[in-house]
Amino acid sequence: MSIHGTYSVVSYGEMVRSGPRVRAYAEALRAAITPGCTVLDIGAGFGFFAILACQFGAGRVIAVEPAEAITLGPDLARANGCADRITFVHGLSDDLGEESRADVIIADLRGVFPLFKRHIPTIADARARLLKPGGTLITQRDTLRCALVSDVKLAGMAFDPWDANAFDLDFSAGRRISVNTRRKTTASPEALISDPQDLAEVDYRTVTDPNVSGSASLVATRSAPAHGVLAWFDAELAGGQGFSNAPDQPTLVYEQMFFPFERPVEIAAGDRVDFDLDLRLMGEDYTSIWRTRIARTGAPELRFSQSSALAEFTTPADLRRRSGSHVPQSTARLELDRYCLSRFDGMTSQATIAREAMDRAPGRFATEAEALGYVAALAARYHDPGH
Ligand SMILES: C[S@@+](CC[C@H](N)C(=O)[O-])C[C@H]1O[C@@H](n2cnc3c(N)ncnc32)[C@H](O)[C@@H]1O
């Protein structure tokens, strides 16, 4: 993740007004805190849980967050009478040392799914290095759940533009991208055409492998065109608290995830659909692979094999460039970056480096301000939050 994080202050505001999620986290935190204990809030946003932890009696709180929103934290802590107890760290938990070890760790690093960016490696690292023996991880376990879904809105998104359009244009070549793209959505409980089943589990108290896979056998409860599989999670927190982003629960920030089939399939009540999902962390995010086997009465079995990797515009040359045997070549831009990086020596101003960059790459920048922007952006990538 970039040091700047991903969300704005407004997004964090949306997150903390998400009723059942926030209530469950707050109650779990209240139950876990013992007077004077140390709490680590990972992914603190502007410090909402950190401030709550102080109200519940924590003696010391470390709130760590790479997004700029954390700079609002000290003002909010002052307004709530706890500025002296919270240390705000503008950065990543990966860089915290043992002075940040805590009795309680609170974090919600999920996206639509718990399998989101470096959530699992971050929690596994924090659990191993930053949780005191006998301490409490507030987020304990997520169970991924799924059901067959029939929903014209989802079908409209996944299939319609590519199968048919009002102008009779042939867009079928875009279909591969569309049906291999999973989507964040909100579906109603009426759109489910099977009972929900468990798909996989992530236990944060023990997990080390960021890759997760699972299977579910879904039996249609009524006849309908099936458009894909809808998935969500049930979260278990410390202190017996929990919440879910299931379609029959109040809508939460996460919403749900839709995995389309390759095409709509007419399903009869009693037909069975076996669904396998593989989520693999590739670099900074997950690739999803989903395989479906549909056994229908009176019709041939159908098999679909889909993957978010098939939705990428990856050419054979791209794949070669990512392989271990590829020998990267230098470029003019790389040389300029290399030079600027060599000048980040703790003594030279960005303005000086920008002028030098203009001399080394004549014509590259129209103005000194543009060169300064370039140098400043490069420096920001390596910004040390302690300075
Ligand atoms: C979903 S937001 C949660 C915000 C807030 N704690 C809440 O629950 O409402 C997750 C946050 O975690 C941050 N984050 C992700 N990885 C992190 C890490 N390794 N260390 C610190 N923060 C991290 C992201 O920048 C993001 O702001």
The ligand as an SDF file (V2000), in Angstrom:
LIG
                    3D

 27 29  0  0  0  0  0  0  0  0999 V2000
  -11.5570    0.1720    6.1600 C   0  0  0  0  0  0  0  0  0  0  0  0
  -10.5000    1.4090    6.7420 S   0  0  0  0  0  0  0  0  0  0  0  0
  -10.9420    1.4180    8.4610 C   0  0  0  0  0  0  0  0  0  0  0  0
  -11.0070    2.7850    9.1020 C   0  0  0  0  0  0  0  0  0  0  0  0
  -11.4810    2.7870   10.5370 C   0  0  0  0  0  0  0  0  0  0  0  0
  -10.5730    2.0970   11.4370 N   0  0  0  0  0  0  0  0  0  0  0  0
  -12.8400    2.1440   10.6610 C   0  0  0  0  0  0  0  0  0  0  0  0
  -12.9090    0.9550   10.9720 O   0  0  0  0  0  0  0  0  0  0  0  0
  -13.8300    2.8330   10.4170 O   0  0  0  0  0  0  0  0  0  0  0  0
   -8.9690    0.5590    6.7390 C   0  0  0  0  0  0  0  0  0  0  0  0
   -7.7790    1.4660    6.9050 C   0  0  0  0  0  0  0  0  0  0  0  0
   -6.6160    0.6980    7.1200 O   0  0  0  0  0  0  0  0  0  0  0  0
   -5.5140    1.4030    6.5930 C   0  0  0  0  0  0  0  0  0  0  0  0
   -4.4110    0.4230    6.5100 N   0  0  0  0  0  0  0  0  0  0  0  0
   -4.2810   -0.6100    5.6500 C   0  0  0  0  0  0  0  0  0  0  0  0
   -3.1400   -1.2870    5.9070 N   0  0  0  0  0  0  0  0  0  0  0  0
   -2.5470   -0.6750    6.9650 C   0  0  0  0  0  0  0  0  0  0  0  0
   -1.3530   -0.9170    7.7070 C   0  0  0  0  0  0  0  0  0  0  0  0
   -0.5180   -1.9260    7.4210 N   0  0  0  0  0  0  0  0  0  0  0  0
   -1.0610   -0.0830    8.7310 N   0  0  0  0  0  0  0  0  0  0  0  0
   -1.8820    0.9420    9.0480 C   0  0  0  0  0  0  0  0  0  0  0  0
   -3.0340    1.2090    8.3830 N   0  0  0  0  0  0  0  0  0  0  0  0
   -3.3570    0.4080    7.3590 C   0  0  0  0  0  0  0  0  0  0  0  0
   -6.0540    1.9550    5.2790 C   0  0  0  0  0  0  0  0  0  0  0  0
   -5.3370    3.0970    4.8480 O   0  0  0  0  0  0  0  0  0  0  0  0
   -7.4780    2.3250    5.6940 C   0  0  0  0  0  0  0  0  0  0  0  0
   -7.5420    3.6600    6.1040 O   0  0  0  0  0  0  0  0  0  0  0  0
  1  2  1  0
  2  3  1  0
  2 10  1  0
  3  4  1  0
  4  5  1  0
  5  6  1  0
  5  7  1  0
  7  8  2  0
  7  9  1  0
 10 11  1  0
 11 12  1  0
 11 26  1  0
 12 13  1  0
 13 14  1  0
 13 24  1  0
 14 15  1  0
 14 23  1  0
 15 16  2  0
 16 17  1  0
 17 18  1  0
 17 23  2  0
 18 19  1  0
 18 20  2  0
 20 21  1  0
 21 22  2  0
 22 23  1  0
 24 25  1  0
 24 26  1  0
 26 27  1  0
M  CHG  2   2   1   9  -1
M  END
$$$$
